[in-house]
Amino acid sequence: MRLSLVIPCKDINDPKLKELLASIEAQDFNKDELETLIITEGTSESAKAIGIRCAKGEVIGILASDNELTWKNALSSSYKMASEYSTSAPSVYHYKSSDDVLNRYFSLIGGNDVLSFYMRKNDKWSYAGDRGNPRGSIGDNGFFCKRELLLKTDLDNYYHVDNAIEACGEVEYSVMDIWHKTGGNIFHFFAKRYRYGLQHAFNKNRRWHLVDFSKPQDIRRLLWFILASLTIIHPLFLSFRGYRKIQDLAWFYHPIVCLMTIFTYTILMIHLGLRRLFQSLSAPTAVQKA
């Protein structure tokens, strides 16, 4: 077995999953040397760890169930690059003018978290220019890596960025793109981001952090993101600059998404702070009862 594909999925009847599987079937990669593992157990992160442990291929490719391979040679090229350089990932997200507006926006800025864009830790390149280039973050949408390297990482505490960095440090980017259909309703999207944050963002077992408060540049970039978002001037400037390159009104989602990101993450921090306060106040009571 040369290549194993690991796909975490909650609903095996999801139409997006079926579209992904169809795009895999259309690949020019030899199917006798390919295995596709659809993992329905646990969270999306633990499902990936299960898949990595079960995989038999020399190279493992991590795909989300809402991905679609847009190049016929995506698997063969990614396998070749990972074999030669240990890792491989698409350089950009697939942009499709007929896609829904939120999906187009995420493709244009190179990720589905605008804070990553301002922290310069996107997992894909932005169509807006040099800001948001992939630096220090490796997404799992089309991430391919030698199996032996992934098995050496902390699979008991799997988080896609953390383990990818542990495995390879830096990723080799191909010229290909990958379609990430993560858009849809903007309120549903941020509700999903909120739930993900409660599960993973501030977990003590994480080794990588979107905002590392021990690094002055991360603090400066965070403060700039907050200032830029609240004043709206820079997000609007970037919207106009992006529109000059690709004439799509989806660019003008940028100020809205920036403000909604600040609101979502602020409520998330308050939620987690209150949870920790409650836990600290209730701990002595639990000891006394014991």
N, C-alpha and C positions, 0 to 999 in steps of 0.2 A: 504494500500500500504506500503510495507516494504522498497523497494529499488527503487530509481529513478536514471537513467543514463542520464547525460547531455552531449551531443555531439555537439560542434559547427562545422559547416560545410558550405563551400561556394558552393560546387557542390554536389548535392544529387546523381548524377550519377557517382561520383568518384569511381573507382574500389576498392580503399583501404577502403572506407566507406562500400561498400558491403561485403568486407572480414571481417570487424569488426562486422557488423550486423550478419553475418553467425556464427562468433565465439560466439556472444552473444546467438544466437539461440541454439547453441550446449551446453550451460551451464546447469548444473544440478539444478540451482535455479528455484523455482516455478514461472512459467511465469505469473500466476494470481496475484502475489504479486510484479510484476516488471513492471515499465514503462520506456520506452526509449524515450527521448526528443531530437530530432534533430533540432538544432536552426540555421537558415540560415540568421538571421538578424544581422546587425552591424558588428563590428570587432570580432575577436575570443574571446577577453576578455569580451566585452559587451554581446556577445551571451551567455557566461557562466552565467553572472549575470541574464539575462532573464530566462535562464533555471532553475537556483536556485530558483527564485521567483515563477516559475510555478510548480516546483516539489512538489509532495505530499508524497513522501516516507519518512520514518523515517531516512533513511540514503541516502545521495546523493553521487553518484560516478561520477567523472569528467573524461571523456575520450576524446582524440583527434581523429579526423576522420582517422588518419593514424596509429592508434593503432590496435593491435589484441590480444585477450586473448588466451594465450597458454596453460592454465590449465583449465580442465573441471570444476573444483570447484572454479575457481577464484572469481566469484561473491559471492558464498555462504561463502567462507572463508573471503573475504574482508568485507562482511556485518557483519559477526560474530565478527571480530576484531574491526570494527568501533562501533558496538553496545556496546562492552565491554570496549574499550579503547578510544572511541570518534573518532579515526582516523585509517586509514590503507593505506598502499601503498606498491607496489612491491619493493623488495630490489635491484633488478638489472634489466637491460634491457636484453631482450632475445637475445642470441647470436646464430646465424645460419650460418654455414660455407658456405652455398650456397647463402647467401644474398649478395647484392652489397657491394663493398669494403668500401664505406663511411659509410654505415649503420653498417657494422661490426666494423669499427673503433669507432663509437659513442657508440656502445654497450660495447666495450671493456673498454673504459675510463669512462663509466657511465654517459654520457650526451652529448648533442650536442653543448655545448659551452666550448671550452677548457679553457677559462678564468675562468669559474666556477670551473673547475678541479684544477687550480693552486690557486684559492682563497679558496679552500676547502669548497665550497658551492654547490657541485654537489647534484642533487636530487636522484641519485642512486649510489650504490657502484661500484667501478671500479674493473675490473678483474686484474689490475696491482698491487694491494696491498692496503695498508692503505691510501695512498694519494688520495684525492678525495672522501673520505667517506662523506655521506650526513651529513652536518653540517650547519644548518641555512638556508637551502633552501628546499622548497617543490615543486616539479614539479606537474603538473596536469595530467600526464599520469598514470592513474589508482589511483588517489587520492580519497579516500572515507572518508566521514566525516558526523557526525550527522547533520541533516538538521537545527536543532534549533541553533547550533553553527554558521553555515554559515550565517544564516539570521541575526545574530547580528553584522556581519561585514559590512564594508562600500561597499555596492553593487553598489552605484552610481559611485564609482571609483574602479572598480574591476580590479585587477591584480592577477594572480593565486598565486604567491608566497606571496604577501602582505596579501591577504585575508585568505589564508591557515594558515599563522602564527598568524594572528589576531584571527582565530577560535580556534586554538589548541596549538599554541606555538611550540610543537614538535610533530612529527608523529611517529606512531608505524609501523615498517617495517615488512612485512611478508617474508616468504622464497620464495615466488613466483616471477616470472619475468613477464614482459610484452613486447611485440614486438612493437617497435616504428619505423615505416618505414619512417624515415625522411631524409634518405640519397639521393642517386641519383647523379646528376651532381653537382660537387663541386662548380662550378661558380654560378649555379642557387641557390644553398643552401646559399652561402654568400650574394647573391643579396636579398634573402628573409630575412636573418638576418639584413641586412642594412635597409630594409623597416620596419622591426619590431622595430629596434632601433629608427628610426625617429618617430614612433608612440608612443612608450612606455618608452624606456630606461631612458630618461631624463625628463620625465613628472613630474611636480611639485607636482602632487597628489599622487605620489608613496611614500609608507611608508618604503619599504625595498629596499636596494640598493646592487647590486653585489659588488661594491666597495664603502665602507663607509669611506670617507676621514676624518671622526672624530675619526676613530679607527686606531691606529698606526700599528696593525698587518695587516690590509687591505692594507695600503700603502706599507708596506714591501713586502707583497705577490704580489702586482701589480708590483713593481719594479723588483722583482725576476722573474716574468713571462716575463717581457720585456727583461731583461738581458738574461734569459735562451733561449728565442725564437730567439733573434738576434744572439747569439753565436752558437746556434744549438746543442751544446754539450749535455746539459741535455735532451732535447727531444730525441736525438739519444740514449742516455743511457737508458731512459725509454722504448724506442722502443725495444731495445735488451732485457731488463729485462722482458717486457711483452711477447716477443716472446718465451722466455724460459718457460713461464707458459702455453701459448696457441700459438702454432706454426701457426701463421697467419700473412702474409705479410702486412695486414691492419694496424698493429702496426706502420709501417714505414710511414704512413700518418701523424704521429704526428708532425714531424718538419714542414711539409708543412702546416698543419692546423694552427699551432702556428703562422707562419709568415703571413698567409692569415688573421688570426684573428686580428693581430696587424695592418695590412694594412687597413682592413675594418673598425675597430674601430677608427683608426686615421682619415681617411677620414670622418667618421661619426661625430667625434668631430669638425673637421674643418667646415663641413656643418652646424652643429647646432650653432657653434660660429658665423659664418657669418650671419646666419638667425637672431640670437639675436642682432647682431650689426646693421643689417638693420632695425630691428624693433625699436631699441632704437633711431636710427637716424631719422626715419620717424615719430615717435610719436609726436614731437613738431609741425611738419607740420600739422598733423591731428588736433591737438588742435587749432592751429591758424586758420585753415579753419572753424572749428566749431564756 
